[in-house]
Amino acid sequence: MKRSLYIALAVLILGLPGLTIFSACSAPRPEPGPKAAIIDQLGTLLPNQAFIEQATRELEEYGFKVDVYPGDAVTVDLYRELPAYGYKLILFRVHSGLLGVDPKVTNRTWLYTNEPYSKTSHLVEQFDDQVTYARTNDDAPWCFAVSAKFIDKSAEGQFDDTAIIMLGCDALHFEDVAQAFIQRGASTYVAWDASVMLDYVDDATLFLVEKLCSDELTVKEAVAQTMVEKGPDSIYGSVLKYYPGQSALKTLSQLID
């Protein structure tokens, strides 16, 4: 009886190293894929769920894990924290514009939030002219808007070769916001140079994303084909552009690598 017990224990002990080695040789976990974000500030008053679903599907098929930020989530602090989130592509479906009547003000671009304006919030940024109050029309409530100066001075962290696609009006009329994103580490910035109608820009952006993701065109090729297929905005004549020039000949995979 004792002899049988010793043999059984020996077999068990000899088997343990094999179990340990097997565990050590198990397949490694796959690396997480790149992340993309859709910032849908317009979703509160001007929703387009079909756009969100199609853009998400196109990005996911490319390999992105997609986060969608609905209207009320688009605050000053979201703009502040975005660089630290590790997104490789960010699609901004937001109001933007050139605010003010003084020439010292109108040569700057502002990106809207859905955070209600308050004189007592974000005081440092207000005093430093990094944020301001804005509204889309005379009947709309006042909200905060952020400038290139805010992205440059108050955003946290760096974009890691992030591709930026901006749907707002006049988002590349001047290069201030584009330069701020690039200085923060973005690899390209694609936007319209004047006002745009929402139906047009939603449709044209989906075409652009398809050209970048499914067709793997360069930025220059994707922008050019979008303009050929969709044309300038029929009301305002706005044209899709990109910045900086050296991103022209890169594909999306090269831009986010």
N, C-alpha and C positions, 0 to 999 in steps of 0.2 A: 504493500500500500504506500509506504513512504517513498519507495523507488519511483512509483508512478507519479507521485506528487512532485518530486524533484524534476522529473522529465518535463512535466507540464509547465512548471515555472521557468525552466530553461527555454522552452519554446516561446513562451510569452516574452521573456526578456530579450531573446534574440530578435523577436519581431519588432520591438520598439524602435530601434534605430532606423529600420526600413520605413516605419510610419513617419518618423521625423524627416527623413530625406524626401519622402514623397510630398510632404507638406511644403518643404522648402522649394521644391521644384514645380509647384503649381503655377498655372499661367498667371502672369501679372495682370492687374486690372487695366483696362484700356484708359488711355489719357482722355480727359474730358474734352469735348469739341469746343470750337470757338463760340463765343456768345455774341448775340446781336440784340439791339433794343429798338423798339418803336415808341417814340415819345409823342403821344396823341393828345396834345393840348387842345386841338380843335374838336376832339370827340365829345366835349360837353355840349356845345351848341350846334356843331356841324358834324355830327357823327357819320361815318361811312364804314360800317362793319364789314362790308364786302371787300373794301380796300385792305382793312386790317387782316382779314382772313387770307386774302390772296398774297399779300406781302409776306405774311408769316409762313405760308406754305412754300413760297418760292425760296425764302431764306432757309427754312428747315431742310428742304430738298438739297440745298447746297451743302448743308452740314452744320448750320448754326443752331444753337439753342436760343430761342427767342423769348425775350421778356417784353411785355407790352405795358406801358405806363398810361393809364386812362387819364382823362381830363383833370380831375381834381388832384391827382398825384403829381402834377407838373407845377412845382413850386420853385422858389428861389433856391432852397436847399437841394432840390434835385439837380439843378444845374451845377451847384457847388460840388456835389458828391460824384457826379457822373464819371470823371476821369478815373476815379479809384475803383470802379466796378468791373474793369477788365473787358469792356465790350470791344469787339473788333470791327463792328459796323453799327452806326447809330443813324436811324432814319427819323428826322424831326418833322412831324406833321404839326406845325405850330404857326401861329400868326407871327409876322415880323414886319418891321417897317422903319421908316426914317421919321423920327418924331421931332416936333418943335417947329418954331417959325424963325428962330435966330440962325443965321448961317453957321454959327459955331456949334449948333446942335444938329442941324439937318444933315451934316456930312457923317453921321454916325448911325449904325444899325442896331436895332433893339429886338430882342427875342422875348415874346410874351410868355407869361406864366398864367396859371389860373388861381394864383394866390391873391385874395382880395387886398387892395392897397391899404396900408396903415402908416400914418406918420410916425408911429412909435416902433415899427418893426424894421429890422436891418438898418439901424441908425448909422453905423459906420459906413456901410455901402452907400446909403443915401447921401451922406455928407461928402463922400468921395466921388459922387456922380457915377457909381458903378451900377446902380439900379434907379429906376424912376417909376412914375405912375403912367399908365397908358390905358386906352380903351379902343375898341374897334369902331364904334360909332357913338353918336350923342346919347343914345338910349342904353348903351351897355354900361355895366359897372366898371369902376376903376380897378385895375389889377397891377401887380408888379411886372416890370420888364427888366431884362438884364442886358448889359452891353458887352462889347469886346473887352472893355477894361475890367469888367467883373470876371470874365473867363481868364484873363491874364493874371489878375491879382488875387482873386478869392476862390477860384476853383481848387480843389484838393487833389493832389496827385497828378499823374501824367497819363495821357492817352497812349496806348501801346500800339502804334501804327494803325490807328482806327480810321476807317473810311466814314466820312460824314456826308449824308445826303439831306439837304435842307429844302423843304417844300414851301417855305414862307415867301411873302412878297419882298422884293428888293434885297434878298439875302446875299446877293453878290453884285449889287449895284456899286457898293464900295467894297474894299477888300479888308476892312477892319476886323470883322468877325472871322472871316476865313483865315487871316493871319494869326488871330488869337488861338484858334483851334490847332493850326499847324505848329505854332510855337509850343503848344502843350503836348505835342507828340503825334497828332493826327497825320495820316499819310496823304489824304486828299480831301477836298471839300467841293461838293457839287451842288449848285444852286442856280436860281433864276435871277436875272439882272434887273427886273422891274416887277410891277404888280402882276399877279396871276389870278385867274378864276379858279375856284376850288375844284370843280369837276374836271377841268383841263389838267391841273397839276397832279391830281390823284391818278388820272389815267396815264399821263406821261411818265410819272414816277414808277408805276408798275411796269411799264415797258422798259424803262431804264434798268430797273432791278433785274428783269429777265435777261437783258443783254449782258449785264455784269455777271450774273450767277449762272444761268443755264447755258448761255452762249459763250461765256468766258472771254468776252471782248475786252480790249483795253479801255481805259477811261475815255480817251479821245474817240475811239470807235463807237462806244456805247452812247456817248453824248451826241455824236454826229448822226447816228442812226435814229436816235430819239427825235432829233430835230427834223430829219427827213420824213419820218413816219408821222409824227404828231404836229410838226410845224411850230412856229411861235404862238404864243397866246393870241387868240383871235381878237380879243378886246384891247389888250395893252401892248401887244407885240413883244412881250418879254421872251428872252432867249436863255436856254440852259447853258451854263458855263462851268468850268472847273478851275481849281487853284490848288497847288501851284503848278506851273507849267511842266515841271519835271515828273509829275504824276501821269502825264498824258499817255505814255507808252506802256504803262503797267496794267496788268490784269488784277482782278480782285485778290486772287491768291497771292500775287506778288506784293500787293499793297498791305496786306494784313500779316505777312510772314515776319 
